[in-house]
Amino acid sequence: MEGRKGVPWISRVTWFWAVVLTFFTCGVFPLGLAIYLSAWVRLKRKTGAAIYAYLVLAVALLSGLLPTAFFIQGVQWEIFSTPASIAICLLWIASGFLLRRELILYYKSPEGGILEMSPWFTGLFSVYYLNYCLWVVRDSA
């Protein structure tokens, strides 16, 4: 997972290709990108909670793809769908801020420079923006 210049290799993906890959993977690419970036930071810093949050989101995605035949019959699963959807959306946003914090702490270390990331853009664009910030670091190093 080691990339050149202290950034992961996936930081070479531009905004355009990230959006194209998102469309072609039906929205799964950002989750894969987030899992990869959080795993990369966890390997570098030996700590971090973002990977666990993104893995919970991956399990939620996989459980959403299961046919209803796998669920317990007689339970009205529809009553859980709206609160679960809201919780998953909030977890996605919170995970983006967790990953942002871990990246900032990593680049404060002696291995790299200072990485400034806007909390507004992190909330709006999540892993796309975080990957873009790493792209800027890779080009400036």
N, C-alpha and C positions, 0 to 999 in steps of 0.2 A: 504494500500500500504506500510505499515511500515515493514521493514525487520529487522532482527537481526543485531547487530553490525553496525548500521548506513548505511547499504546498502540495495538496493531493493532485494526482494526475487529472482528476475529473474537473478541476478548476479551469481547464482549457475549454470546456463547453460554454459557448456564448449564449446570450439571452435567446437569440433566434433559434438555435438548435435545441435549447432546453424546452422552448414552447412547442417546437415541432415534435420532439420526442414525447412530450406530454400528450399531444393530440394522438399520436400513433400508438401510445400505450394506454389510452383511455384514462389518463390521469394517474397512472401508477408511477411514472418516472420521478415526480417530486419526492415521493416516499422513498424510493430507492436511493435517490440522491441524498436525502436527509439521513438515511441509515448509514450510507457510506461515509458521509462527512463526519457524523457523530462517532462512528467506529474509528475513523482516522484520528480524530482528536483524542479519543479515549486511549488509543495505542500510544500516542505521543505523550500525553499528560499522565497516563496511568490512573485517571480519575474522570468522572463525568456521569451525569444522570440523563443526558439527552438521548443516549442510545436506548435506554430502557423505555423512555417515553415513546420513541419512534417504534420500538418493537411492539409495544402495546397497541399502537395504531396499526401496525402490520397485522397483528392478530385480529383486531377489530375488522380490518378489511377482509381478511380471509374468512372470518366467521360470517360476514355479510354476503359472501359468495356461496356459502353452503346452501344446498336446497332445503326446503322446509321439512323434508322427510327426515332429516337428521335431528330435528328439534323434538322436544317432548310434546306429545299430542295432548290436547286438552287445555294447554296454557295459551292465553291470549297474548301472543308476542307483540301485537300491534301497540299495546299500551306502553311498551318499553321503547318503541322506535324513536319517538320525538325526544325524550330526555337523553337517550343514548346518542342521538345525532348531535344534540347540543353539546354534550360532554366530549364527544370526539372532536368537534370543531374547536372547542376551548382548549383541549389537549394539544391539537395541532398548533394553535397560536402560542401556547405556553412552551411547547417544545422548541419552537423557533427562537424564542427568547433564551431558553436554556442553552441551545447550541450557540447563539450569539455570545453569551457570557463565556462559554468554554473557549470559543475562538479568540475572544479578547484576552482571556487569561493566558492562552497559549502564546499569543504573539507579544505579550508583555514579558515573557521569559527571555533568557539570553539567546535562544535560538532564532529570534526574529525581531522585527521592529514593533512599533505600536500600530495597532489596527483600530481604526475608528469606524464604527457602524452606527447608522442612524436607527434609533428605536422605531421611528415612524415607518421607515422603509422596511424594517424587519417585520413589523406587524402587517404591513400591506402585501409584501411580496415574499416573505418567508425565506425558504431555502434558495429561491432564485436570486434574491438579493445577497444572501450570505455567500453563495457561490460566486457571484459577481465581485464581491469584496475580495475574495481569494484570488480571482482573476487579476484584479488590480495589483494585489501584492506580488503575484508571480511576474507581472510585467514590469513592476518598479524595482524588483530585486536584481 
